[in-house]
Amino acid sequence: MITTERVQLLRNAIKENKPHPFEFDINNTTASLVITIEATMKSLQYTLLISSIVVSLTPVYHGVEIIGGHKVKLHSKPYMASMQAYNNKTKRYEHKCGGALIRRKWVLTAAHCEMTGPIQLVFGAQSLSQNEKSQQRILIKKQHPHPGFNRKTPENDIMLLELSSEAKINKDVKPLNLPKDKGADVKPRTRCTVAGWGVETKNSKSPSDTLQEVKLYVIDRKTCNSKAYYNHKPVVTKDMICVGDSKGRKDACKGDSGGPLICRNKYKGIVSYGRGCADPKKPGIYTLISKKYLSWIEKIIGVQTYNMTTDGLY
């Protein structure tokens, strides 16, 4: 049985020995590979036997959860969407990723959130466990991941979701405007907000029932790529933003992937990747909604992103 403590011990051992930057997908029920890792830590020899662990020999970039945040004011973020996959065992839909409604039939999220099987989007939700009157549940017609995305890096981690029917626009469900600044960069030290239903603590396995938000700050790319931070593994490009908390008390992590990053009231990024949670030297990496991606969105949707009415509809 794999406990959180054993997994953390494994991660610490790997970190101490500085191996290749592989991420591990851990599955408590599937025994794909049993490995023994010997690590020297503070002159002590540790032999760790980890069973029921799936090891990926290529970097697996995954998303992140809200750590150190607070509950969002009721329906103050009407553009938020919960992307949910159908679980055949539990016979119900379960939250996997976040996203933002940008048109009546379109949601913007992260490409690594692409999944198989029936998928629904829930709009107008504050609580995922309650059947709130404000909620709208719409099935996804088609997923449009960026053609340049692959799971080995967080590059091009952006995806459009085409809905099977239009969302009904009201006070609880409204689109979020795409940036009208032609994808301009975000300056370091800019304060931004990210929201989602991801887990609230590092060791939690279940998403938050209520929508949470946290305020974070943009970190310049040179710092984020430095040896003390990500050391170019992965490389933070001009189409990405590093956002975090210098004290390591706040973060976005697993469960919030695909959610919108709002900087100075503008939709500037998408929750993409993080190594660990709330580590001041490993801040979250977000997809910047740059000119490159705005052009791609226009191509898929068929309208120019700057030809939008004031309520975000075309």
Order of alpha helices (4+ residues) and beta strands (2+ residues): alpha-beta-beta-beta-beta-beta-beta-beta-beta-beta-beta-beta-beta-beta-alpha-beta-beta-beta-beta-beta-alpha
